[in-house]
Amino acid sequence: MMQHRLHVFAIAVGLVLSTSAMAQTMSKSMYDSQMSKIAQDYKAASVGCNSLSGNANDICVADVTGKRDIAQANLEAVYKPTQQNRYQASVVKADSDYKLANQHCDVLSGNAKDICVKEAKAAKITATSNAKALMTTANANAEANAASNEAHLDADKKASDARNTAATDKVDANYAVAKEKCQAYAGDAKDLCLSQAKTQFGK
């Protein structure tokens, strides 16, 4: 039975590693392929549980099912790397670990079992709370960065407006100088000078 459980564990670990090793950018076909492989490996690992009975079977089923769920959640988090999906992957792991721990607790009795169950629940709550805290922090940082980006964009816009205003003021000033120079002429020469000045400064 020990060899069987080690074999199951090795397969399950492979499921997790196969997803965590994926690049951040994953195509839909690669995602589907990995998801299919997880399902196939889970099915193969589950066959071994059928030869067991009682609590040993329960532990085996909880083990392979949990590892499958974790691998799927991790794959989803890689395929769509959002804070929510990363949080969900952590929650799935906490829940899977809790279910497996509870199955191990079933072989105990009395106070020892009670302690085991409470420790399993405490571990789940801790893991879930940590995951939620990380997600909340990440979202808060993202919002802060977004606010900062908006501030930068606003600053850039103001700077651009200021540059445009300065350029306009400069053109107006130079146009005024050009017009003033035209005052030295008369008749057609003056008209030509003013026309050239308007063309030059876009007036």
mmCIF file of the C-alpha atoms, coordinates in Angstrom:
data_MODEL
# 
_entry.id   MODEL 
# 
loop_
_atom_site.group_PDB 
_atom_site.id 
_atom_site.type_symbol 
_atom_site.label_atom_id 
_atom_site.label_alt_id 
_atom_site.label_comp_id 
_atom_site.label_asym_id 
_atom_site.label_entity_id 
_atom_site.label_seq_id 
_atom_site.pdbx_PDB_ins_code 
_atom_site.Cartn_x 
_atom_site.Cartn_y 
_atom_site.Cartn_z 
_atom_site.occupancy 
_atom_site.B_iso_or_equiv 
_atom_site.pdbx_formal_charge 
_atom_site.auth_seq_id 
_atom_site.auth_comp_id 
_atom_site.auth_asym_id 
_atom_site.auth_atom_id 
_atom_site.pdbx_PDB_model_num 
ATOM 1   C CA . MET A 1 1   ? 0.000   0.000   0.000   1.00 0.00 ? 1   MET A CA 1 
ATOM 2   C CA . MET A 1 2   ? 2.862   2.371   0.790   1.00 0.00 ? 2   MET A CA 1 
ATOM 3   C CA . GLN A 1 3   ? 4.393   1.821   -2.630  1.00 0.00 ? 3   GLN A CA 1 
ATOM 4   C CA . HIS A 1 4   ? 1.049   2.476   -4.237  1.00 0.00 ? 4   HIS A CA 1 
ATOM 5   C CA . ARG A 1 5   ? 0.584   5.704   -2.305  1.00 0.00 ? 5   ARG A CA 1 
ATOM 6   C CA . LEU A 1 6   ? 4.071   6.868   -3.248  1.00 0.00 ? 6   LEU A CA 1 
ATOM 7   C CA . HIS A 1 7   ? 3.298   6.102   -6.875  1.00 0.00 ? 7   HIS A CA 1 
ATOM 8   C CA . VAL A 1 8   ? 0.083   8.096   -6.710  1.00 0.00 ? 8   VAL A CA 1 
ATOM 9   C CA . PHE A 1 9   ? 1.899   10.954  -5.011  1.00 0.00 ? 9   PHE A CA 1 
ATOM 10  C CA . ALA A 1 10  ? 4.586   11.004  -7.687  1.00 0.00 ? 10  ALA A CA 1 
ATOM 11  C CA . ILE A 1 11  ? 1.961   11.253  -10.417 1.00 0.00 ? 11  ILE A CA 1 
ATOM 12  C CA . ALA A 1 12  ? 0.110   13.975  -8.549  1.00 0.00 ? 12  ALA A CA 1 
ATOM 13  C CA . VAL A 1 13  ? 3.262   16.010  -8.025  1.00 0.00 ? 13  VAL A CA 1 
ATOM 14  C CA . GLY A 1 14  ? 3.905   15.696  -11.735 1.00 0.00 ? 14  GLY A CA 1 
ATOM 15  C CA . LEU A 1 15  ? 0.524   17.262  -12.401 1.00 0.00 ? 15  LEU A CA 1 
ATOM 16  C CA . VAL A 1 16  ? 1.384   20.272  -10.284 1.00 0.00 ? 16  VAL A CA 1 
ATOM 17  C CA . LEU A 1 17  ? 4.860   20.699  -11.730 1.00 0.00 ? 17  LEU A CA 1 
ATOM 18  C CA . SER A 1 18  ? 3.567   20.427  -15.276 1.00 0.00 ? 18  SER A CA 1 
ATOM 19  C CA . THR A 1 19  ? 1.377   23.473  -14.714 1.00 0.00 ? 19  THR A CA 1 
ATOM 20  C CA . SER A 1 20  ? 3.738   25.576  -12.625 1.00 0.00 ? 20  SER A CA 1 
ATOM 21  C CA . ALA A 1 21  ? 6.487   25.181  -15.221 1.00 0.00 ? 21  ALA A CA 1 
ATOM 22  C CA . MET A 1 22  ? 4.328   26.697  -17.959 1.00 0.00 ? 22  MET A CA 1 
ATOM 23  C CA . ALA A 1 23  ? 5.226   30.087  -19.371 1.00 0.00 ? 23  ALA A CA 1 
ATOM 24  C CA . GLN A 1 24  ? 3.034   33.014  -18.441 1.00 0.00 ? 24  GLN A CA 1 
ATOM 25  C CA . THR A 1 25  ? 1.770   33.233  -22.009 1.00 0.00 ? 25  THR A CA 1 
ATOM 26  C CA . MET A 1 26  ? -0.170  30.104  -22.906 1.00 0.00 ? 26  MET A CA 1 
ATOM 27  C CA . SER A 1 27  ? -2.167  29.360  -26.032 1.00 0.00 ? 27  SER A CA 1 
ATOM 28  C CA . LYS A 1 28  ? -5.671  27.901  -25.869 1.00 0.00 ? 28  LYS A CA 1 
ATOM 29  C CA . SER A 1 29  ? -4.478  24.694  -27.541 1.00 0.00 ? 29  SER A CA 1 
ATOM 30  C CA . MET A 1 30  ? -1.678  24.289  -24.990 1.00 0.00 ? 30  MET A CA 1 
ATOM 31  C CA . TYR A 1 31  ? -4.146  24.946  -22.178 1.00 0.00 ? 31  TYR A CA 1 
ATOM 32  C CA . ASP A 1 32  ? -6.559  22.326  -23.532 1.00 0.00 ? 32  ASP A CA 1 
ATOM 33  C CA . SER A 1 33  ? -3.717  19.852  -23.982 1.00 0.00 ? 33  SER A CA 1 
ATOM 34  C CA . GLN A 1 34  ? -2.496  20.306  -20.409 1.00 0.00 ? 34  GLN A CA 1 
ATOM 35  C CA . MET A 1 35  ? -6.019  20.083  -19.022 1.00 0.00 ? 35  MET A CA 1 
ATOM 36  C CA . SER A 1 36  ? -6.554  16.851  -20.947 1.00 0.00 ? 36  SER A CA 1 
ATOM 37  C CA . LYS A 1 37  ? -3.289  15.427  -19.605 1.00 0.00 ? 37  LYS A CA 1 
ATOM 38  C CA . ILE A 1 38  ? -4.300  16.270  -16.041 1.00 0.00 ? 38  ILE A CA 1 
ATOM 39  C CA . ALA A 1 39  ? -7.569  14.408  -16.559 1.00 0.00 ? 39  ALA A CA 1 
ATOM 40  C CA . GLN A 1 40  ? -5.790  11.401  -18.053 1.00 0.00 ? 40  GLN A CA 1 
ATOM 41  C CA . ASP A 1 41  ? -3.214  11.233  -15.270 1.00 0.00 ? 41  ASP A CA 1 
ATOM 42  C CA . TYR A 1 42  ? -5.954  11.567  -12.670 1.00 0.00 ? 42  TYR A CA 1 
ATOM 43  C CA . LYS A 1 43  ? -7.890  8.715   -14.237 1.00 0.00 ? 43  LYS A CA 1 
ATOM 44  C CA . ALA A 1 44  ? -4.795  6.501   -14.259 1.00 0.00 ? 44  ALA A CA 1 
ATOM 45  C CA . ALA A 1 45  ? -3.988  7.357   -10.630 1.00 0.00 ? 45  ALA A CA 1 
ATOM 46  C CA . SER A 1 46  ? -7.587  6.730   -9.552  1.00 0.00 ? 46  SER A CA 1 
ATOM 47  C CA . VAL A 1 47  ? -7.453  3.176   -10.840 1.00 0.00 ? 47  VAL A CA 1 
ATOM 48  C CA . GLY A 1 48  ? -4.957  2.328   -8.128  1.00 0.00 ? 48  GLY A CA 1 
ATOM 49  C CA . CYS A 1 49  ? -7.390  3.484   -5.460  1.00 0.00 ? 49  CYS A CA 1 
ATOM 50  C CA . ASN A 1 50  ? -9.904  0.842   -6.516  1.00 0.00 ? 50  ASN A CA 1 
ATOM 51  C CA . SER A 1 51  ? -7.760  -1.926  -5.035  1.00 0.00 ? 51  SER A CA 1 
ATOM 52  C CA . LEU A 1 52  ? -7.920  -0.293  -1.619  1.00 0.00 ? 52  LEU A CA 1 
ATOM 53  C CA . SER A 1 53  ? -10.775 -0.263  0.856   1.00 0.00 ? 53  SER A CA 1 
ATOM 54  C CA . GLY A 1 54  ? -11.943 1.647   3.898   1.00 0.00 ? 54  GLY A CA 1 
ATOM 55  C CA . ASN A 1 55  ? -9.907  4.579   5.068   1.00 0.00 ? 55  ASN A CA 1 
ATOM 56  C CA . ALA A 1 56  ? -7.002  3.692   2.794   1.00 0.00 ? 56  ALA A CA 1 
ATOM 57  C CA . ASN A 1 57  ? -9.288  4.109   -0.205  1.00 0.00 ? 57  ASN A CA 1 
ATOM 58  C CA . ASP A 1 58  ? -10.666 7.367   1.169   1.00 0.00 ? 58  ASP A CA 1 
ATOM 59  C CA . ILE A 1 59  ? -7.155  8.744   1.636   1.00 0.00 ? 59  ILE A CA 1 
ATOM 60  C CA . CYS A 1 60  ? -6.125  7.641   -1.842  1.00 0.00 ? 60  CYS A CA 1 
ATOM 61  C CA . VAL A 1 61  ? -9.181  9.209   -3.478  1.00 0.00 ? 61  VAL A CA 1 
ATOM 62  C CA . ALA A 1 62  ? -8.771  12.453  -1.520  1.00 0.00 ? 62  ALA A CA 1 
ATOM 63  C CA . ASP A 1 63  ? -5.089  12.533  -2.479  1.00 0.00 ? 63  ASP A CA 1 
ATOM 64  C CA . VAL A 1 64  ? -5.463  12.079  -6.246  1.00 0.00 ? 64  VAL A CA 1 
ATOM 65  C CA . THR A 1 65  ? -8.620  14.183  -6.439  1.00 0.00 ? 65  THR A CA 1 
ATOM 66  C CA . GLY A 1 66  ? -7.009  16.997  -4.499  1.00 0.00 ? 66  GLY A CA 1 
ATOM 67  C CA . LYS A 1 67  ? -3.891  16.965  -6.653  1.00 0.00 ? 67  LYS A CA 1 
ATOM 68  C CA . ARG A 1 68  ? -6.054  17.009  -9.784  1.00 0.00 ? 68  ARG A CA 1 
ATOM 69  C CA . ASP A 1 69  ? -8.046  19.977  -8.521  1.00 0.00 ? 69  ASP A CA 1 
ATOM 70  C CA . ILE A 1 70  ? -4.868  21.811  -7.524  1.00 0.00 ? 70  ILE A CA 1 
ATOM 71  C CA . ALA A 1 71  ? -3.251  21.154  -10.904 1.00 0.00 ? 71  ALA A CA 1 
ATOM 72  C CA . GLN A 1 72  ? -6.347  22.383  -12.736 1.00 0.00 ? 72  GLN A CA 1 
ATOM 73  C CA . ALA A 1 73  ? -6.557  25.523  -10.612 1.00 0.00 ? 73  ALA A CA 1 
ATOM 74  C CA . ASN A 1 74  ? -2.835  26.219  -11.099 1.00 0.00 ? 74  ASN A CA 1 
ATOM 75  C CA . LEU A 1 75  ? -3.193  25.722  -14.835 1.00 0.00 ? 75  LEU A CA 1 
ATOM 76  C CA . GLU A 1 76  ? -6.105  28.146  -14.918 1.00 0.00 ? 76  GLU A CA 1 
ATOM 77  C CA . ALA A 1 77  ? -4.024  30.682  -12.992 1.00 0.00 ? 77  ALA A CA 1 
ATOM 78  C CA . VAL A 1 78  ? -1.222  30.334  -15.550 1.00 0.00 ? 78  VAL A CA 1 
ATOM 79  C CA . TYR A 1 79  ? -3.568  30.502  -18.540 1.00 0.00 ? 79  TYR A CA 1 
ATOM 80  C CA . LYS A 1 80  ? -5.410  33.511  -17.120 1.00 0.00 ? 80  LYS A CA 1 
ATOM 81  C CA . PRO A 1 81  ? -2.992  35.062  -14.583 1.00 0.00 ? 81  PRO A CA 1 
ATOM 82  C CA . THR A 1 82  ? -5.444  37.240  -12.685 1.00 0.00 ? 82  THR A CA 1 
ATOM 83  C CA . GLN A 1 83  ? -5.344  37.954  -8.964  1.00 0.00 ? 83  GLN A CA 1 
ATOM 84  C CA . GLN A 1 84  ? -8.696  36.169  -8.618  1.00 0.00 ? 84  GLN A CA 1 
ATOM 85  C CA . ASN A 1 85  ? -7.430  33.006  -10.316 1.00 0.00 ? 85  ASN A CA 1 
ATOM 86  C CA . ARG A 1 86  ? -4.260  32.957  -8.226  1.00 0.00 ? 86  ARG A CA 1 
ATOM 87  C CA . TYR A 1 87  ? -6.395  33.385  -5.123  1.00 0.00 ? 87  TYR A CA 1 
ATOM 88  C CA . GLN A 1 88  ? -8.724  30.602  -6.269  1.00 0.00 ? 88  GLN A CA 1 
ATOM 89  C CA . ALA A 1 89  ? -5.756  28.273  -6.814  1.00 0.00 ? 89  ALA A CA 1 
ATOM 90  C CA . SER A 1 90  ? -4.643  28.902  -3.224  1.00 0.00 ? 90  SER A CA 1 
ATOM 91  C CA . VAL A 1 91  ? -8.163  28.260  -1.945  1.00 0.00 ? 91  VAL A CA 1 
ATOM 92  C CA . VAL A 1 92  ? -8.404  25.013  -3.909  1.00 0.00 ? 92  VAL A CA 1 
ATOM 93  C CA . LYS A 1 93  ? -5.100  23.839  -2.440  1.00 0.00 ? 93  LYS A CA 1 
ATOM 94  C CA . ALA A 1 94  ? -6.185  24.754  1.093   1.00 0.00 ? 94  ALA A CA 1 
ATOM 95  C CA . ASP A 1 95  ? -9.475  22.900  0.637   1.00 0.00 ? 95  ASP A CA 1 
ATOM 96  C CA . SER A 1 96  ? -7.790  19.856  -0.910  1.00 0.00 ? 96  SER A CA 1 
ATOM 97  C CA . ASP A 1 97  ? -5.191  19.695  1.864   1.00 0.00 ? 97  ASP A CA 1 
ATOM 98  C CA . TYR A 1 98  ? -7.985  19.976  4.436   1.00 0.00 ? 98  TYR A CA 1 
ATOM 99  C CA . LYS A 1 99  ? -9.977  17.109  2.925   1.00 0.00 ? 99  LYS A CA 1 
ATOM 100 C CA . LEU A 1 100 ? -6.903  14.881  2.777   1.00 0.00 ? 100 LEU A CA 1 
ATOM 101 C CA . ALA A 1 101 ? -5.925  15.767  6.358   1.00 0.00 ? 101 ALA A CA 1 
ATOM 102 C CA . ASN A 1 102 ? -9.430  14.911  7.540   1.00 0.00 ? 102 ASN A CA 1 
ATOM 103 C CA . GLN A 1 103 ? -9.177  11.478  5.969   1.00 0.00 ? 103 GLN A CA 1 
ATOM 104 C CA . HIS A 1 104 ? -5.940  10.898  7.867   1.00 0.00 ? 104 HIS A CA 1 
ATOM 105 C CA . CYS A 1 105 ? -7.697  12.048  11.040  1.00 0.00 ? 105 CYS A CA 1 
ATOM 106 C CA . ASP A 1 106 ? -10.316 9.335   10.597  1.00 0.00 ? 106 ASP A CA 1 
ATOM 107 C CA . VAL A 1 107 ? -7.847  6.630   11.636  1.00 0.00 ? 107 VAL A CA 1 
ATOM 108 C CA . LEU A 1 108 ? -7.586  8.303   15.038  1.00 0.00 ? 108 LEU A CA 1 
ATOM 109 C CA . SER A 1 109 ? -10.098 8.413   17.865  1.00 0.00 ? 109 SER A CA 1 
ATOM 110 C CA . GLY A 1 110 ? -11.014 10.440  20.918  1.00 0.00 ? 110 GLY A CA 1 
ATOM 111 C CA . ASN A 1 111 ? -9.051  13.546  21.765  1.00 0.00 ? 111 ASN A CA 1 
ATOM 112 C CA . ALA A 1 112 ? -6.321  12.744  19.270  1.00 0.00 ? 112 ALA A CA 1 
ATOM 113 C CA . LYS A 1 113 ? -8.870  12.802  16.449  1.00 0.00 ? 113 LYS A CA 1 
ATOM 114 C CA . ASP A 1 114 ? -10.436 16.021  17.720  1.00 0.00 ? 114 ASP A CA 1 
ATOM 115 C CA . ILE A 1 115 ? -7.040  17.700  17.802  1.00 0.00 ? 115 ILE A CA 1 
ATOM 116 C CA . CYS A 1 116 ? -6.223  16.405  14.335  1.00 0.00 ? 116 CYS A CA 1 
ATOM 117 C CA . VAL A 1 117 ? -9.488  17.749  12.890  1.00 0.00 ? 117 VAL A CA 1 
ATOM 118 C CA . LYS A 1 118 ? -9.056  21.148  14.510  1.00 0.00 ? 118 LYS A CA 1 
ATOM 119 C CA . GLU A 1 119 ? -5.478  21.400  13.319  1.00 0.00 ? 119 GLU A CA 1 
ATOM 120 C CA . ALA A 1 120 ? -6.611  20.564  9.781   1.00 0.00 ? 120 ALA A CA 1 
ATOM 121 C CA . LYS A 1 121 ? -9.306  23.224  9.958   1.00 0.00 ? 121 LYS A CA 1 
ATOM 122 C CA . ALA A 1 122 ? -6.893  25.765  11.410  1.00 0.00 ? 122 ALA A CA 1 
ATOM 123 C CA . ALA A 1 123 ? -4.444  25.068  8.583   1.00 0.00 ? 123 ALA A CA 1 
ATOM 124 C CA . LYS A 1 124 ? -7.209  25.590  6.026   1.00 0.00 ? 124 LYS A CA 1 
ATOM 125 C CA . ILE A 1 125 ? -8.326  28.850  7.610   1.00 0.00 ? 125 ILE A CA 1 
ATOM 126 C CA . THR A 1 126 ? -4.726  30.080  7.804   1.00 0.00 ? 126 THR A CA 1 
ATOM 127 C CA . ALA A 1 127 ? -4.000  29.234  4.181   1.00 0.00 ? 127 ALA A CA 1 
ATOM 128 C CA . THR A 1 128 ? -7.253  30.756  2.971   1.00 0.00 ? 128 THR A CA 1 
ATOM 129 C CA . SER A 1 129 ? -6.771  33.901  5.041   1.00 0.00 ? 129 SER A CA 1 
ATOM 130 C CA . ASN A 1 130 ? -3.213  34.314  3.789   1.00 0.00 ? 130 ASN A CA 1 
ATOM 131 C CA . ALA A 1 131 ? -4.394  33.895  0.207   1.00 0.00 ? 131 ALA A CA 1 
ATOM 132 C CA . LYS A 1 132 ? -7.121  36.474  0.711   1.00 0.00 ? 132 LYS A CA 1 
ATOM 133 C CA . ALA A 1 133 ? -4.673  38.891  2.320   1.00 0.00 ? 133 ALA A CA 1 
ATOM 134 C CA . LEU A 1 134 ? -2.295  38.507  -0.616  1.00 0.00 ? 134 LEU A CA 1 
ATOM 135 C CA . MET A 1 135 ? -5.091  39.101  -3.117  1.00 0.00 ? 135 MET A CA 1 
ATOM 136 C CA . THR A 1 136 ? -6.350  42.135  -1.200  1.00 0.00 ? 136 THR A CA 1 
ATOM 137 C CA . THR A 1 137 ? -2.838  43.553  -0.995  1.00 0.00 ? 137 THR A CA 1 
ATOM 138 C CA . ALA A 1 138 ? -2.182  42.913  -4.681  1.00 0.00 ? 138 ALA A CA 1 
ATOM 139 C CA . ASN A 1 139 ? -5.473  44.550  -5.662  1.00 0.00 ? 139 ASN A CA 1 
ATOM 140 C CA . ALA A 1 140 ? -4.751  47.522  -3.417  1.00 0.00 ? 140 ALA A CA 1 
ATOM 141 C CA . ASN A 1 141 ? -1.302  47.912  -4.968  1.00 0.00 ? 141 ASN A CA 1 
ATOM 142 C CA . ALA A 1 142 ? -2.798  47.644  -8.445  1.00 0.00 ? 142 ALA A CA 1 
ATOM 143 C CA . GLU A 1 143 ? -5.313  50.351  -7.600  1.00 0.00 ? 143 GLU A CA 1 
ATOM 144 C CA . ALA A 1 144 ? -2.547  52.519  -6.186  1.00 0.00 ? 144 ALA A CA 1 
ATOM 145 C CA . ASN A 1 145 ? -0.471  52.006  -9.306  1.00 0.00 ? 145 ASN A CA 1 
ATOM 146 C CA . ALA A 1 146 ? -3.489  52.793  -11.458 1.00 0.00 ? 146 ALA A CA 1 
ATOM 147 C CA . ALA A 1 147 ? -4.042  55.972  -9.487  1.00 0.00 ? 147 ALA A CA 1 
ATOM 148 C CA . SER A 1 148 ? -0.383  56.789  -9.873  1.00 0.00 ? 148 SER A CA 1 
ATOM 149 C CA . ASN A 1 149 ? -0.583  56.151  -13.602 1.00 0.00 ? 149 ASN A CA 1 
ATOM 150 C CA . GLU A 1 150 ? -3.591  58.431  -13.846 1.00 0.00 ? 150 GLU A CA 1 
ATOM 151 C CA . ALA A 1 151 ? -1.654  61.066  -11.966 1.00 0.00 ? 151 ALA A CA 1 
ATOM 152 C CA . HIS A 1 152 ? 1.254   60.657  -14.378 1.00 0.00 ? 152 HIS A CA 1 
ATOM 153 C CA . LEU A 1 153 ? -1.083  60.848  -17.355 1.00 0.00 ? 153 LEU A CA 1 
ATOM 154 C CA . ASP A 1 154 ? -2.681  63.965  -15.931 1.00 0.00 ? 154 ASP A CA 1 
ATOM 155 C CA . ALA A 1 155 ? 0.734   65.477  -15.329 1.00 0.00 ? 155 ALA A CA 1 
ATOM 156 C CA . ASP A 1 156 ? 1.816   64.599  -18.868 1.00 0.00 ? 156 ASP A CA 1 
ATOM 157 C CA . LYS A 1 157 ? -1.342  66.185  -20.263 1.00 0.00 ? 157 LYS A CA 1 
ATOM 158 C CA . LYS A 1 158 ? -0.769  69.343  -18.274 1.00 0.00 ? 158 LYS A CA 1 
ATOM 159 C CA . ALA A 1 159 ? 2.840   69.452  -19.420 1.00 0.00 ? 159 ALA A CA 1 
ATOM 160 C CA . SER A 1 160 ? 1.764   68.949  -23.034 1.00 0.00 ? 160 SER A CA 1 
ATOM 161 C CA . ASP A 1 161 ? -0.874  71.663  -22.737 1.00 0.00 ? 161 ASP A CA 1 
ATOM 162 C CA . ALA A 1 162 ? 1.710   73.979  -21.229 1.00 0.00 ? 162 ALA A CA 1 
ATOM 163 C CA . ARG A 1 163 ? 4.115   73.280  -24.082 1.00 0.00 ? 163 ARG A CA 1 
ATOM 164 C CA . ASN A 1 164 ? 1.381   73.881  -26.643 1.00 0.00 ? 164 ASN A CA 1 
ATOM 165 C CA . THR A 1 165 ? 0.377   77.110  -24.925 1.00 0.00 ? 165 THR A CA 1 
ATOM 166 C CA . ALA A 1 166 ? 3.982   78.242  -24.842 1.00 0.00 ? 166 ALA A CA 1 
ATOM 167 C CA . ALA A 1 167 ? 4.391   77.415  -28.519 1.00 0.00 ? 167 ALA A CA 1 
ATOM 168 C CA . THR A 1 168 ? 1.247   79.327  -29.378 1.00 0.00 ? 168 THR A CA 1 
ATOM 169 C CA . ASP A 1 169 ? 2.351   82.294  -27.328 1.00 0.00 ? 169 ASP A CA 1 
ATOM 170 C CA . LYS A 1 170 ? 5.715   82.214  -29.051 1.00 0.00 ? 170 LYS A CA 1 
ATOM 171 C CA . VAL A 1 171 ? 4.116   82.138  -32.495 1.00 0.00 ? 171 VAL A CA 1 
ATOM 172 C CA . ASP A 1 172 ? 1.799   85.009  -31.574 1.00 0.00 ? 172 ASP A CA 1 
ATOM 173 C CA . ALA A 1 173 ? 4.710   87.021  -30.263 1.00 0.00 ? 173 ALA A CA 1 
ATOM 174 C CA . ASN A 1 174 ? 6.797   86.437  -33.364 1.00 0.00 ? 174 ASN A CA 1 
ATOM 175 C CA . TYR A 1 175 ? 3.807   87.187  -35.583 1.00 0.00 ? 175 TYR A CA 1 
ATOM 176 C CA . ALA A 1 176 ? 3.324   90.458  -33.743 1.00 0.00 ? 176 ALA A CA 1 
ATOM 177 C CA . VAL A 1 177 ? 6.970   91.284  -34.393 1.00 0.00 ? 177 VAL A CA 1 
ATOM 178 C CA . ALA A 1 178 ? 6.613   90.421  -38.074 1.00 0.00 ? 178 ALA A CA 1 
ATOM 179 C CA . LYS A 1 179 ? 3.500   92.585  -38.408 1.00 0.00 ? 179 LYS A CA 1 
ATOM 180 C CA . GLU A 1 180 ? 5.231   95.433  -36.725 1.00 0.00 ? 180 GLU A CA 1 
ATOM 181 C CA . LYS A 1 181 ? 8.109   95.174  -39.178 1.00 0.00 ? 181 LYS A CA 1 
ATOM 182 C CA . CYS A 1 182 ? 5.625   95.378  -42.018 1.00 0.00 ? 182 CYS A CA 1 
ATOM 183 C CA . GLN A 1 183 ? 4.637   98.831  -40.779 1.00 0.00 ? 183 GLN A CA 1 
ATOM 184 C CA . ALA A 1 184 ? 7.827   100.109 -42.366 1.00 0.00 ? 184 ALA A CA 1 
ATOM 185 C CA . TYR A 1 185 ? 6.308   99.485  -45.773 1.00 0.00 ? 185 TYR A CA 1 
ATOM 186 C CA . ALA A 1 186 ? 3.378   101.012 -47.582 1.00 0.00 ? 186 ALA A CA 1 
ATOM 187 C CA . GLY A 1 187 ? 0.902   100.009 -50.236 1.00 0.00 ? 187 GLY A CA 1 
ATOM 188 C CA . ASP A 1 188 ? 1.380   96.695  -52.002 1.00 0.00 ? 188 ASP A CA 1 
ATOM 189 C CA . ALA A 1 189 ? 4.721   96.092  -50.282 1.00 0.00 ? 189 ALA A CA 1 
ATOM 190 C CA . LYS A 1 190 ? 3.051   96.336  -46.895 1.00 0.00 ? 190 LYS A CA 1 
ATOM 191 C CA . ASP A 1 191 ? 0.196   94.079  -47.969 1.00 0.00 ? 191 ASP A CA 1 
ATOM 192 C CA . LEU A 1 192 ? 2.671   91.515  -49.293 1.00 0.00 ? 192 LEU A CA 1 
ATOM 193 C CA . CYS A 1 193 ? 4.681   91.674  -46.076 1.00 0.00 ? 193 CYS A CA 1 
ATOM 194 C CA . LEU A 1 194 ? 1.586   91.097  -43.953 1.00 0.00 ? 194 LEU A CA 1 
ATOM 195 C CA . SER A 1 195 ? 0.468   88.236  -46.194 1.00 0.00 ? 195 SER A CA 1 
ATOM 196 C CA . GLN A 1 196 ? 3.849   86.552  -45.918 1.00 0.00 ? 196 GLN A CA 1 
ATOM 197 C CA . ALA A 1 197 ? 3.807   87.005  -42.167 1.00 0.00 ? 197 ALA A CA 1 
ATOM 198 C CA . LYS A 1 198 ? 0.374   85.345  -41.899 1.00 0.00 ? 198 LYS A CA 1 
ATOM 199 C CA . THR A 1 199 ? 1.559   82.430  -44.024 1.00 0.00 ? 199 THR A CA 1 
ATOM 200 C CA . GLN A 1 200 ? 4.761   82.010  -42.064 1.00 0.00 ? 200 GLN A CA 1 
ATOM 201 C CA . PHE A 1 201 ? 3.020   81.957  -38.696 1.00 0.00 ? 201 PHE A CA 1 
ATOM 202 C CA . GLY A 1 202 ? -0.137  80.183  -39.744 1.00 0.00 ? 202 GLY A CA 1 
ATOM 203 C CA . LYS A 1 203 ? -2.494  83.082  -39.205 1.00 0.00 ? 203 LYS A CA 1 
# 
